[in-house]
Amino acid sequence: MRLILLAMLLVLTGCRIYHDRLSVTNEYITRKYLASYHVLTPDPMQCCPPAGKRMTIHWWLEEEFNGYQQIELQVVIRLKNRELDEFVIPIETPRGSYVYDLLNDDYFCTGGILTYQILMVADGEVIDDYTHALWAELIEFDIED
């Protein structure tokens, strides 16, 4: 019985066979992000450390990659000051990642990242998306004075 439980535990905690095509991780960048903070070594960055937010977009298209002519990520980031940052990331490898940093003055002037939507588009067709929980399409009004 113990052998069966051990085998099940190993199977359930082993390598993931299925990977998400698209995933996003977010982290705050502070003084604790510096290696010198943890190993207590001198570092001029300790006097004025970076501050802000880092968003990392990961993709995994192992089996599908060769079936498409062109794959890209269409990224829309809504900042807390209501500005939009829109850009396209061409995907040229089956696996990879893209790092979006919003640091220091850019972070403090915009207030940081509020929400985002990422569309994976292959040959003009959306094949996957990653949408932040707070994402909503804006309704804009044209109000004349």
C-alpha positions as a Markdown table, in Angstrom:
| # | Residue | x | y | z |
|---|---|---|---|---|
| 1 | Met | 0.0 | 0.0 | 0.0 |
| 2 | Arg | 2.8 | 2.4 | 0.9 |
| 3 | Leu | 4.5 | 1.6 | -2.4 |
| 4 | Ile | 1.4 | 2.6 | -4.3 |
| 5 | Leu | 1.0 | 5.8 | -2.4 |
| 6 | Leu | 4.7 | 6.7 | -3.1 |
| 7 | Ala | 4.3 | 5.9 | -6.8 |
| 8 | Met | 1.1 | 8.1 | -7.0 |
| 9 | Leu | 2.9 | 10.9 | -5.2 |
| 10 | Leu | 5.8 | 10.8 | -7.6 |
| 11 | Val | 3.5 | 10.8 | -10.6 |
| 12 | Leu | 1.4 | 13.7 | -9.3 |
| 13 | Thr | 4.5 | 15.9 | -8.4 |
| 14 | Gly | 6.6 | 15.1 | -11.5 |
| 15 | Cys | 7.1 | 17.1 | -14.6 |
| 16 | Arg | 4.2 | 18.8 | -16.2 |
| 17 | Ile | 3.3 | 17.2 | -19.4 |
| 18 | Tyr | 0.8 | 19.9 | -20.5 |
| 19 | His | 2.0 | 23.5 | -20.7 |
| 20 | Asp | -0.1 | 26.5 | -21.2 |
| 21 | Arg | 0.4 | 28.2 | -24.5 |
| 22 | Leu | 0.5 | 31.6 | -22.8 |
| 23 | Ser | 1.1 | 32.7 | -19.2 |
| 24 | Val | 2.0 | 35.9 | -17.4 |
| 25 | Thr | 3.8 | 36.5 | -14.2 |
| 26 | Asn | 4.0 | 39.8 | -12.3 |
| 27 | Glu | 6.4 | 40.9 | -9.6 |
| 28 | Tyr | 7.2 | 44.1 | -7.8 |
| 29 | Ile | 10.8 | 45.3 | -8.2 |
| 30 | Thr | 12.2 | 46.8 | -5.0 |
| 31 | Arg | 15.5 | 46.9 | -3.1 |
| 32 | Lys | 15.0 | 43.2 | -2.2 |
| 33 | Tyr | 15.2 | 42.4 | -5.9 |
| 34 | Leu | 19.0 | 43.2 | -5.9 |
| 35 | Ala | 21.3 | 40.3 | -5.3 |
| 36 | Ser | 23.5 | 42.5 | -3.2 |
| 37 | Tyr | 20.6 | 43.0 | -0.7 |
| 38 | His | 20.6 | 39.2 | 0.0 |
| 39 | Val | 24.3 | 38.6 | 0.2 |
| 40 | Leu | 25.2 | 41.9 | 1.9 |
| 41 | Thr | 27.8 | 43.1 | -0.6 |
| 42 | Pro | 28.5 | 46.7 | -1.5 |
| 43 | Asp | 26.4 | 47.9 | -4.5 |
| 44 | Pro | 25.9 | 51.5 | -5.7 |
| 45 | Met | 22.4 | 50.5 | -6.7 |
| 46 | Gln | 21.5 | 50.1 | -3.0 |
| 47 | Cys | 21.6 | 53.9 | -2.7 |
| 48 | Cys | 19.0 | 54.3 | -5.4 |
| 49 | Pro | 17.4 | 50.9 | -6.1 |
| 50 | Pro | 15.0 | 50.3 | -8.9 |
| 51 | Ala | 11.3 | 50.5 | -8.0 |
| 52 | Gly | 8.4 | 49.4 | -10.1 |
| 53 | Lys | 6.7 | 46.4 | -11.6 |
| 54 | Arg | 7.9 | 43.6 | -14.0 |
| 55 | Met | 5.5 | 41.6 | -16.1 |
| 56 | Thr | 6.9 | 38.5 | -17.9 |
| 57 | Ile | 5.0 | 37.0 | -20.7 |
| 58 | His | 5.8 | 33.3 | -21.5 |
| 59 | Trp | 4.7 | 31.3 | -24.5 |
| 60 | Trp | 5.0 | 27.6 | -25.3 |
| 61 | Leu | 4.0 | 26.4 | -28.8 |
| 62 | Glu | 6.1 | 23.2 | -29.2 |
| 63 | Glu | 3.7 | 21.2 | -31.5 |
| 64 | Glu | 1.9 | 24.0 | -33.2 |
| 65 | Phe | 4.8 | 26.3 | -34.1 |
| 66 | Asn | 5.7 | 24.9 | -37.5 |
| 67 | Gly | 2.0 | 24.9 | -38.6 |
| 68 | Tyr | 1.8 | 28.7 | -38.9 |
| 69 | Gln | 3.5 | 31.3 | -41.1 |
| 70 | Gln | 3.4 | 34.2 | -38.6 |
| 71 | Ile | 2.7 | 34.2 | -34.9 |
| 72 | Glu | 2.6 | 37.3 | -32.7 |
| 73 | Leu | 1.5 | 38.6 | -29.4 |
| 74 | Gln | -0.7 | 41.7 | -29.4 |
| 75 | Val | -0.3 | 43.3 | -26.0 |
| 76 | Val | -2.5 | 46.0 | -24.5 |
| 77 | Ile | -1.5 | 47.3 | -21.1 |
| 78 | Arg | -3.8 | 49.8 | -19.3 |
| 79 | Leu | -1.8 | 51.9 | -16.8 |
| 80 | Lys | -3.3 | 53.4 | -13.7 |
| 81 | Asn | -3.3 | 56.9 | -15.1 |
| 82 | Arg | -5.6 | 55.6 | -17.9 |
| 83 | Glu | -2.9 | 55.6 | -20.6 |
| 84 | Leu | -2.6 | 52.6 | -22.9 |
| 85 | Asp | 0.6 | 50.9 | -23.9 |
| 86 | Glu | 0.0 | 48.8 | -27.0 |
| 87 | Phe | 2.7 | 46.8 | -28.9 |
| 88 | Val | 3.3 | 43.6 | -30.9 |
| 89 | Ile | 5.8 | 40.9 | -30.1 |
| 90 | Pro | 6.7 | 38.7 | -33.0 |
| 91 | Ile | 7.2 | 35.1 | -32.0 |
| 92 | Glu | 10.1 | 33.5 | -33.7 |
| 93 | Thr | 10.8 | 30.5 | -31.4 |
| 94 | Pro | 8.5 | 27.8 | -30.1 |
| 95 | Arg | 9.2 | 28.7 | -26.5 |
| 96 | Gly | 10.2 | 32.0 | -25.0 |
| 97 | Ser | 9.4 | 35.0 | -22.9 |
| 98 | Tyr | 9.3 | 38.7 | -23.0 |
| 99 | Val | 9.9 | 41.0 | -20.1 |
| 100 | Tyr | 8.0 | 44.3 | -19.7 |
| 101 | Asp | 9.5 | 46.6 | -17.1 |
| 102 | Leu | 7.8 | 49.7 | -15.7 |
| 103 | Leu | 10.4 | 51.2 | -13.4 |
| 104 | Asn | 11.4 | 54.3 | -11.6 |
| 105 | Asp | 10.0 | 57.5 | -13.1 |
| 106 | Asp | 7.8 | 55.7 | -15.6 |
| 107 | Tyr | 6.3 | 53.7 | -12.8 |
| 108 | Phe | 5.6 | 56.6 | -10.5 |
| 109 | Cys | 4.3 | 58.9 | -13.2 |
| 110 | Thr | 1.8 | 56.3 | -14.5 |
| 111 | Gly | 0.9 | 54.7 | -11.1 |
| 112 | Gly | 1.9 | 51.2 | -12.4 |
| 113 | Ile | 0.0 | 48.6 | -14.4 |
| 114 | Leu | -3.7 | 48.4 | -13.8 |
| 115 | Thr | -4.7 | 45.6 | -16.2 |
| 116 | Tyr | -3.8 | 44.0 | -19.5 |
| 117 | Gln | -4.8 | 41.8 | -22.3 |
| 118 | Ile | -2.6 | 39.6 | -24.5 |
| 119 | Leu | -3.8 | 38.0 | -27.7 |
| 120 | Met | -1.8 | 35.3 | -29.4 |
| 121 | Val | -2.5 | 35.7 | -33.1 |
| 122 | Ala | -1.4 | 33.1 | -35.7 |
| 123 | Asp | -1.9 | 33.9 | -39.4 |
| 124 | Gly | -4.5 | 36.5 | -38.5 |
| 125 | Glu | -6.5 | 34.3 | -36.2 |
| 126 | Val | -6.6 | 34.6 | -32.3 |
| 127 | Ile | -5.5 | 31.1 | -31.1 |
| 128 | Asp | -5.1 | 32.0 | -27.4 |
| 129 | Asp | -5.4 | 34.9 | -25.0 |
| 130 | Tyr | -4.4 | 35.9 | -21.5 |
| 131 | Thr | -6.7 | 38.5 | -20.0 |
| 132 | His | -6.1 | 40.0 | -16.5 |
| 133 | Ala | -9.1 | 39.6 | -14.1 |
| 134 | Leu | -9.8 | 43.4 | -14.1 |
| 135 | Trp | -9.7 | 43.8 | -17.9 |
| 136 | Ala | -12.7 | 45.4 | -19.5 |
| 137 | Glu | -13.2 | 47.2 | -22.8 |
| 138 | Leu | -13.5 | 50.9 | -22.2 |
| 139 | Ile | -16.6 | 52.8 | -23.2 |
| 140 | Glu | -15.6 | 56.2 | -24.5 |
| 141 | Phe | -18.0 | 59.1 | -24.8 |
| 142 | Asp | -17.6 | 62.1 | -27.2 |
| 143 | Ile | -18.9 | 64.9 | -25.1 |
| 144 | Glu | -18.9 | 68.3 | -26.8 |
| 145 | Asp | -18.7 | 71.5 | -24.7 |
